[in-house]
Each structure stands twice: as C-alpha cells, then as structure tokens.
Amino acid sequence: MNNKRTTLEMAAVLADISEIEAELKKEKARLLYEKLNMANEIQYRFTVWLPSQLREDRQETKEMWQRLREMILKYPFGDDASATIQRLHWQFEKAVNKYYFAIDGDYNRLLALDTVPIQHYNQHQFDFVHYGKTLNRIYEANPWLKEELGLLGYYHDFEKPHHYQLLPGIFNNFYRPALSEEVFKVICKYLGIKVYSMADNEFELFDCYLQTKDKKKVFVDIKDYNEITNATEQAEVFKKARLKLANCTENNPVYFINFRQLKPNSKYEQKLFTPQSDQQFFTCPSMFLADGKLNSQFAKNLLDYFE
C-alpha cells in the first residue's frame, strides 16, 4: 500500500469505497438541505406569516399567538417534547449548549447552522452557557423569581447541553422577548403592582400597560438587549413606538424596560437608555443588575408611580 501497489481486486475494492463515500457525502448534503428547508418553513411562519396575520386581525390571531408563546416558554429544549414541538428545534447528533448560524434578513431565512464556526458566511453564535449563567445569576439572587417561573413551567437551565435547541429565529424573536415579559410580570406581582393586558385590538402593539397612581395608562415595552446586540439608534426605537401608538385608541406614554444590565459604559446602553426630556417615552436600563440583583431604582420607580 505504501508503494501504491495493489492487486486488481484490491484496486476495485478501493475504487468502490471511494464511490460509496462520494454517494454518502452527496446524501448527507441532500439531507442537510432538506433539514434547512424544513427549518426555514417553520421560521417563516413565526417571523413573517404570524406577525402579518397579527397585523391583519389581532383579535383572531391572539389566541394562536398565546398558545405558541406558552409552548415555546415551556420547551426551549425539545429533548422530552412531542414530535410536533420538536419541529421548532434543530436536532444535533450530540447534546450541545451553543451553536453557530448564518441568516438572511431579520431571522427570516436560515442559511447554515452547525456546532463549529461556519465558513463563507457572516456567522452568529448563540452561546447558551453564557445566557444560562446570566439567568442563573438572576435566579440565585432572586429565589422568589425562580420559584414562580418554576410553578409556571418556565424555569430552565440553559447551561446544560441538549440534543434539541430552538431554531435561531424562534429563540431570538419569540423565546427571549416572551421570557423577559413573564419576568416583568412576576416582578410586578412580587412588588404588588397590577399589570393590565392590552385590549384585543391592541394586542402585541406593546407588552402590557400599568396604571399610575393618578389613574393614567402607561404602555410597557420590555426589551432584552445585550452587549453583542447591534446598536439601534434610540430615535429608531421611538419611531417604531410612534407607529404602534398610531394604531392604539389612546396616545399614552411608553415605558421601555431592558431585561438585564449591559456591560459597564456600554456604548449601546448610552445610545438607547439616555434620559429623555420627551415625556412621551421613558426608559429603564435594566430590571436586574450585572450581579443578578433586582435593580432597586427600577423597583422604587414602580412602587412610587404605579398602583
């Protein structure tokens, strides 16, 4: 073999092996292509079709949106879920707690997904270990929050690896916003602040609303920005809010609240959460500080201004 001397029989066997390997490689590529197409069909329904349905008829779409949201909050991992729920996830050969992916648009189309860095694409990464450490730090500092989320079925440990992880568009556009909103509601319950649901015809324009002590409505928009998020200009955020307000029956103030503290002196935090003189919009940089503790100033503001 070292001298490349083979019998005719062995040469035929080696040639046959090469052909089989080539066919297996083609088959693997075909299966991956089909898997990507199926994932994109699912993501399209969540990132394009469902929001468009919501814009057309909020009342009719509300129930479907709430059912899907509940399902995603309970199953960020699909290892123990039904086959139907597992379609919202990407199945890995080995359990993982991070993956790389490439997308086109706002998570509309998935181009590639792998456990190793992806070549030839502008790739992104979801590091669930980092995300899990952040959440666990919050839960450790606020055991009442962990207990309440556990009762709801929403407590999960993201540091542990799993075979089924949510597709990027569903994790980013649905799971993270939904969890942030639920956490806000639990905080309000803990502080004795009443949270009001949006009217059917205003559903999902904002997350909810609070009522001030002088009986004025304030819409709430919960965010989950982090240190790797591309900086969005504050003017753009407010512009989108004004478009939403145009579809509301009342032009109420909006309270923007970020889930967790960004890195100290983050340029993104400075751009988005600088104090505003405009009384239409109010901002809170974080519900929780970097050490996981509840932001005392945020809690004080809720107690001082809302019933």
C-alpha angles and dihedrals in degrees: 000000000000090000091042090245111148136160118247089252093053091045089055091049092050091048090050091051090051091052091049091049091050091050092048090051091052091047091049090051091049093050091048090050090052091046091053091048092051091047090050092051089055093045092048090057091052102038102034115010100043095047090048090051089050091054092050098047118003095177095053095042096045096084093048091047092051093049092051092045091052091049093050093048090053096043113039083145122045102201093108097026131105121269089256093056092043088065087074089061139066113239116223126197090229128030110267138183098197138031142180125232144172123216141184117222124341095340088299097127128027112214101178141349129190145147091243130055112288120234126220094019138089093249134200131197135216107204104191091182090063092043091047093050090052092050094043091051088055093046093049091051092045110035091171088064093050090048094050094046088048091055089052091048092244101112113105136162107232094183091074117086120243137189093226118050125175116264111261096250093048094046095046101037100034116015100047096045091044094050092047090052093049091049090053091052091050090050091052091049090050091051094042095247116145117233119204125206119235116256115264093253090050097042113147093001082109129359098248140309138250128209121230122226089258090055100257122143120238118187116222125216113186117203133190103203119161140184095275096049114115107253113259115200113246090230089060092051091051092045090058090047091054090053089053092047089055087065094049123092090231131040095226128167117268125224113205112201125184118213102223139013117268123221114296111276091005110177088218092056091049091051097046105032106040114134113270130216089199105099091204092076133039127183138204117193095211147349089213132036124231091267090056097253121135110264102253093203091053091049091048092052091052092049094044099048109025135061 
